[in-house]
Amino acid sequence: MRDSEFVMMADQALADIERRLDASGADLDYAMIGSGVLEIEFADGGKIVVNRHAVSREIWLAGRSGGFHFRWNGEAWRGTKDDRELMAVLSELVSRQAGARVDLRGGRGAENG
């Protein structure tokens, strides 16, 4: 994959995350804080940062639970250590920090609990 392809695909993934966060109805704020850097902020002040890392051609996620790296496998962004899908991991992290179930995989939104 060329650099320009990676940037285009990673930016599409970040835009998709923004759309899914917006549709989730979860109690959070998000904003692009730089080129390829999405910051998700929660009511308690906690944050999750999602960014593209061009050198490694990965999308990186950082939150209270630690850091995660995802690489495009031709079909999806998959974890480099555990092969988990990006949206599944992000859903878990957002749910923990929001204090409510948030499913970003299928756009089912947030549920209390």
Long-range contacts (C-beta under 8 A, 24 or more apart in sequence): 1-57, 1-72, 3-54, 3-57, 6-52, 6-54, 6-57, 6-72, 7-36, 7-52, 7-54, 9-72, 10-36, 10-52, 10-59, 11-36, 11-52, 13-52, 13-59, 13-77, 13-86, 14-38, 14-50, 14-52, 14-59, 17-50, 17-87, 17-90, 17-104, 20-87, 20-104, 20-107, 21-94, 21-104, 23-107, 23-109, 24-94, 24-102, 24-103, 24-104, 24-107, 24-109, 24-110, 25-109, 25-110, 26-94, 26-98, 26-100, 26-102, 26-109, 26-110, 27-98, 27-99, 27-100, 27-110, 28-94, 28-97, 28-98, 40-94, 42-97, 42-98, 43-98, 44-97, 46-97, 48-90, 48-93, 48-94, 48-97, 50-90, 59-86, 61-86, 61-89, 61-90, 61-93, 63-93, 63-97, 64-93, 64-96, 64-97, 65-93, 65-96
